Amino acid sequence: MSQHKEVKLVTTHQLLAMKQRSEKISMLTAYDFSMATILDGAGIDVLLVGDSASNVMAGHETTLPITLDQMIYHASSVVRAVKRALVVVDMPFGSYQGNSSEALRSAIRIMKESGGHAIKLEGGAEIRESITRILTAGIPVMGHLGLTPQSIYKFGTYTVRAKEDAEAQKLIEDALLLQELGCFAVVLEKIPSTLAKQVAEKLTIPVIGIGAGPDVDGQVLVVHDMLGITKEFKPRFLRRYAELGDLMSDAVQRYIQDVKNRDFPSKEEAY
């Protein structure tokens, strides 16, 4: 008998069961093998290969420039590291809006070429056709409502969404529609917590929040933000669990000093 404890893979079905037993779902972003290895080993439930890689990894101001090829590259790096977590991959801007055949082609490429477990799209009723076609191919879909960063130029700002009654009502309708179409979960970004609570109570599928208060079924953050690797981004919803940026900077400065002072490598570190 093998002594190794079998690692149980997190599935969309398990996330649903977690909601039913009121167990909160933990989710973080990941874009590369090394980081994903750490997060998966620590026991995270869901890893999101976010189009936020456009900002965090590539230095763009918005998520719009990242391509489907680049998302597949990041996703396949993450998938190679994962032994337990469910890997959800963002479909980048332009790969699904307005054309459901294009959406299906993009989703199939992500699943085939990266080995990811599910995809995520931003939007509600306006992308229902794309969602339906992707689901028909047997690809699990996570929805995303509220602040949808790919629509930044439409909204013109990253402020809290759905504060007005009409927008709040549309968000509830969209969330119910996503569930009805067959999405396995929905992310709600930067909306009033009372509205997020309402949505989580109305839906039978899990609702994951980012800046959506405590009354949803799970939480997601960008890993570089919560670890303090990025410094500029300081929204109210972000809690920093470490200051790795400072630690890393300090380590690099000590390395530079040791090289300059001829302290590295020592005799013991040479062959």
C-alpha positions in Angstrom: 0.0 0.0 0.0 1.3 3.5 -0.9 1.9 5.7 2.1 1.0 8.8 0.1 -2.3 10.5 1.0 -4.4 10.8 -2.1 -4.8 14.4 -3.1 -8.4 15.1 -4.0 -8.9 17.3 -7.0 -11.2 20.3 -6.5 -14.0 20.1 -9.1 -16.9 22.4 -10.0 -19.2 19.8 -8.3 -17.2 20.2 -5.1 -17.5 24.0 -5.1 -21.3 23.6 -5.3 -21.2 21.1 -2.3 -19.0 23.7 -0.4 -21.7 26.3 -0.9 -24.4 23.9 0.2 -22.6 23.2 3.5 -21.6 26.9 3.9 -17.9 26.3 3.6 -16.2 29.3 2.1 -14.2 29.0 -1.1 -10.7 30.4 -1.3 -9.4 31.6 -4.7 -6.3 33.5 -5.8 -4.7 34.4 -9.1 -1.7 32.6 -10.5 0.3 33.2 -13.7 3.4 31.0 -13.5 4.7 27.6 -12.4 6.6 28.6 -9.3 3.9 30.7 -7.7 1.2 28.1 -8.6 3.2 25.4 -6.9 3.3 27.3 -3.7 -0.4 28.3 -3.8 -1.6 24.8 -4.7 0.7 23.2 -2.0 -0.8 25.6 0.6 -4.3 24.2 -0.2 -6.0 26.9 -2.2 -9.3 25.7 -3.7 -9.3 27.7 -7.0 -6.6 29.2 -9.0 -7.6 31.9 -11.5 -5.2 32.5 -14.4 -6.5 36.1 -14.6 -6.2 38.5 -17.5 -4.8 40.6 -14.7 -1.5 39.1 -15.9 -1.7 42.0 -18.4 -1.1 44.4 -15.5 0.9 42.3 -13.0 3.1 40.3 -15.3 3.4 42.6 -18.4 3.0 46.1 -17.0 0.0 47.2 -19.1 -2.4 49.7 -17.6 -5.5 47.7 -18.5 -6.3 44.0 -19.1 -7.2 44.7 -22.7 -3.8 44.1 -24.5 -3.2 40.5 -23.3 -3.7 38.0 -26.1 -5.3 34.5 -26.3 -1.8 33.0 -26.9 -0.4 34.7 -23.9 -3.3 33.6 -21.7 -2.7 30.0 -22.9 1.0 30.3 -22.1 0.3 31.5 -18.5 -2.4 28.9 -18.0 -0.3 26.0 -19.2 2.5 27.1 -16.8 0.0 27.1 -13.9 -1.6 23.7 -14.9 1.8 22.0 -14.8 2.2 23.0 -11.1 -1.3 22.0 -9.9 -2.1 18.8 -8.0 -5.3 19.8 -6.3 -6.8 23.2 -7.2 -9.4 23.9 -9.9 -7.7 26.0 -12.6 -10.0 28.7 -14.2 -8.7 30.6 -17.1 -9.9 34.1 -18.1 -10.9 34.5 -21.7 -9.1 37.7 -22.8 -10.8 40.8 -24.3 -11.8 40.2 -28.0 -11.8 36.4 -27.8 -15.6 36.0 -27.1 -17.5 39.3 -27.4 -19.9 39.6 -30.3 -19.2 36.4 -32.0 -20.2 33.0 -30.4 -18.3 30.9 -33.0 -15.1 32.9 -32.2 -15.9 32.4 -28.4 -16.2 28.7 -28.8 -13.0 28.5 -30.8 -11.1 30.5 -28.2 -12.5 28.4 -25.3 -11.6 25.1 -27.1 -8.0 26.4 -27.7 -7.7 27.3 -24.0 -8.9 23.9 -22.8 -6.9 21.9 -25.4 -3.6 23.8 -25.3 -3.4 24.8 -21.6 -5.1 21.8 -19.9 -7.1 24.3 -17.8 -10.3 23.0 -16.1 -12.7 25.9 -16.8 -12.9 29.4 -18.3 -14.2 32.7 -17.1 -16.0 35.5 -19.1 -17.1 39.0 -18.2 -20.7 40.0 -18.8 -24.3 39.0 -18.6 -27.2 39.0 -21.1 -25.0 40.5 -23.9 -22.8 37.4 -24.1 -25.4 34.8 -23.4 -24.9 33.3 -26.9 -21.2 32.8 -26.4 -21.8 31.2 -23.0 -24.4 28.8 -24.3 -22.1 27.7 -27.2 -19.1 27.1 -24.9 -21.3 25.2 -22.4 -22.7 23.0 -25.2 -19.1 21.9 -25.9 -18.9 20.6 -22.3 -16.6 23.4 -21.1 -17.4 24.7 -17.6 -18.0 28.5 -17.4 -17.6 30.9 -14.5 -19.3 34.2 -14.9 -18.1 37.7 -13.9 -20.3 40.7 -13.1 -20.1 44.0 -11.4 -16.9 45.9 -12.2 -15.7 44.1 -15.4 -12.2 45.4 -16.1 -12.4 44.6 -19.9 -15.2 47.2 -20.1 -13.0 49.9 -18.6 -13.4 52.3 -21.5 -17.2 51.9 -21.4 -17.4 52.8 -17.7 -14.4 55.1 -17.8 -13.5 54.3 -14.2 -12.7 51.5 -11.7 -15.2 52.7 -9.1 -17.9 50.6 -7.3 -20.5 49.3 -9.7 -24.3 48.8 -9.3 -24.9 51.5 -6.7 -27.9 52.7 -8.7 -31.2 50.7 -8.6 -31.3 50.1 -12.4 -27.8 48.7 -12.5 -28.3 46.7 -9.4 -31.5 45.2 -10.8 -29.7 44.3 -14.1 -26.9 42.7 -12.1 -29.4 40.4 -10.2 -31.1 39.5 -13.5 -27.7 38.8 -15.2 -26.6 36.6 -12.2 -29.8 34.6 -12.4 -29.4 34.3 -16.2 -25.8 33.0 -15.9 -27.0 30.4 -13.4 -29.9 29.4 -15.7 -27.6 29.1 -18.7 -25.4 26.7 -16.8 -22.5 28.6 -15.3 -21.0 26.8 -12.3 -20.1 30.0 -10.4 -20.1 33.8 -10.7 -17.5 36.4 -9.6 -18.9 39.7 -8.3 -16.3 42.5 -8.4 -16.5 45.8 -6.5 -20.2 46.0 -5.8 -22.1 47.0 -2.5 -22.0 44.1 0.0 -25.8 44.3 0.5 -26.3 43.6 -3.2 -23.7 40.8 -3.2 -25.4 39.2 -0.2 -28.7 39.3 -2.1 -27.2 37.7 -5.2 -25.5 34.9 -3.1 -28.8 34.1 -1.4 -30.8 34.0 -4.6 -28.3 31.8 -6.5 -27.8 28.1 -5.9 -24.3 28.3 -7.6 -21.3 29.7 -5.7 -20.7 33.4 -5.7 -17.1 34.5 -5.3 -16.4 38.1 -4.3 -13.6 40.6 -4.8 -14.6 43.8 -3.0 -18.1 42.4 -2.6 -18.2 42.1 1.2 -18.3 39.0 3.5 -21.7 37.5 2.7 -20.7 35.7 -0.6 -19.6 32.1 -0.9 -15.9 32.7 -1.4 -13.2 35.4 -2.0 -10.6 36.0 -4.7 -7.6 38.4 -4.7 -4.7 39.0 -7.0 -1.8 37.1 -5.4 0.8 39.8 -6.0 -1.5 42.3 -4.2 -2.2 40.2 -1.1 1.5 39.2 -0.8 2.7 42.9 -1.0 4.7 42.3 -4.2 2.8 45.1 -5.9 2.6 48.4 -4.0 0.7 50.9 -6.1 -2.7 49.2 -5.9 -4.4 50.0 -2.6 -8.2 49.5 -2.8 -10.3 49.2 0.3 -11.0 45.5 -0.3 -7.4 44.5 -0.3 -5.8 42.9 2.7 -2.0 42.5 2.5 -1.0 39.2 4.2 2.8 39.8 3.7 5.2 42.4 2.5 7.2 40.3 0.1 8.1 43.3 -2.0 10.2 44.7 0.9 11.7 41.3 1.7 12.7 40.7 -1.9 14.1 44.2 -2.3 16.2 43.7 0.9 17.5 40.3 -0.3 18.6 41.8 -3.6 20.3 44.7 -1.9 22.2 42.4 0.4 23.2 40.2 -2.6 24.5 43.3 -4.5 26.5 44.4 -1.5 28.0 40.9 -1.0 29.0 40.8 -4.7 30.5 44.4 -4.6 32.4 43.6 -1.3 33.7 40.3 -2.7 31.8 38.4 0.1 30.0 36.3 -2.4 30.8 33.6 -3.3 32.9 32.5 -0.3 35.5 29.7 -0.4 32.8 27.2 0.7 30.6 28.3 -2.2 33.3 27.8 -4.8 34.4 24.6 -6.5 
